[in-house]
Amino acid sequence: MPYPENVEFASKVEEVVRGEGAIPATTAIIGGKLKVGLNKEELEIMCKAENVGKVSRRDVAVYLATGQAAATTVATTMLISELAGIKVFATGGIGGVHRGAQETMDISADLQELAHTPVCVVGAGCKSILDIGLTLEYLETMGVPVMGYQTDDFPAFYSRKSGFGVDYNLKDAAEAAKILKTKWDLGLEGGALIGNPIPEEYSLDYDEMEKVINKALDMAKKDGIRGKATTPYLLAHIKDLTDGVSFASNLQLAYNNARVASQIAVELAKLK
């Protein structure tokens, strides 16, 4: 997100969390430290994004040892959350198996983190630029529960439906919390993914978005974009190709994910 709009967005997300009775803790790596909860100055550093990297699990030690600043991927945020004793975390959408991964082997570290780290991730499914079917197959193989929040359909980020189902339709936050506590009380490894559909009024047509995504993918291939640069490149170009409509939807799904994740966190705290 562009500066300074992202500062307003970050503050709004924290307001949403507090409004549901939970405590917000935005994560980052700053000055050689894992940060859990950012003050105003630290939030400004991250939003300006000057000399700020994008860090997954493999990069954490390098950034800490060298004192560099970094935004955290889903995988790294899960790692930090576990260290801090946080069990529920909201994001836009997880990473996963990229389209064409049978050739590129481009598979997000988010999936392995979900398999091994006991944190619940609430997101609007996985990013729609991914191969959703293969992502769900991978998660099933790794034993990660994939549940829908009041939906039978796995959401596709900008769209409420992807054509793929979920393992279980959660009726409310209390039921989600009970399932999570049961999983971890049993000593079952790993986390869980809760797909929370974008609000109906902000949902975009799946078929139309597929056309836009495929066009953006062609642009990325032509420009030689690969690895960790792929997702920000695609999201930026999708925003341009939809005249900013996808960006507005992205904001709303993020607020909605923060709201539901906070409700689940509150219910989970009641069970402890």
Disulfide bonds with the S-S distance in Angstrom:
none
